């Protein structure tokens, strides 16, 4: 078979029972599997007025009306004692939470070290405290996104070593650097977030690895269950590709697909040419080659499947991919 598709890879799976696995191992699996995680740089004050600054990667947002965030100042893994951030929140009910960016990466890493309760991590990390508007804890000047928060609820999630505590906080004031905004959208390339993975791994969100993906429309969509059988049984299209095709208003007709018909006769029909076009993402030329192969007597649907996959992977061109599959299914029968 000319240009045969590669076989799909199936993964061997471990089964992990947390109740029968050491806590440090469970912790590392969670950190690596639930990732990348945004980082909350949390500033608090003790009852005696000592500043504390610590990053937490068990963190996210949970509502906009009122605006709510939550993070987990977990118990220490070595002895189960509570950390300064937890104790300060219980005593004062206030904090500020900052976004962590690549520009302050090493200062944040330094602030994560465990200093005595009477040590000011602003001083140790070299970050700059600045007065908040509503709450007493200081904001971090170097962060382009800062939230002033009040504690609404602290929920203990366990009493043992490394057990979490869910600090649920209402955001009462935001401070956002104007140059990271596109209207009301924070541009990920401009804010330059970093996030935590497992072990010593981190992630950085730059302009090169940030991408846009529109939410599905509110009207009727094809849906995964209504994909034609010849599409669903593909050994080339991934499940992710099938979902792209399913997120489309309607399956094109053969007449629609015929609009892509091309009679070019001088294109080279070879594996090397097809793979080069695939590598550079030129799915339009790939379709020309696939049609030329049919005219030469090679009725190989794989060429059309791979062309559609490249259109989906390189440009999310679902209209082109659908028409390619419809046309290819007709021409190679």
Helices and strands as residue ranges (DSSP letters): G 18-20, H 23-33, E 40-45, E 51-56, E 59-64, E 67-72, H 84-92, E 94-99, G 102-104, H 105-111, H 121-125, E 129-130, E 139-140, E 145-156, E 165-176, G 178-180, E 181-182, E 185-186, H 188-191, E 194-196, E 202-204, G 224-226, H 229-232, H 239-246, H 254-257, G 258-260, H 271-280, H 283-295, H 301-315, H 318-331
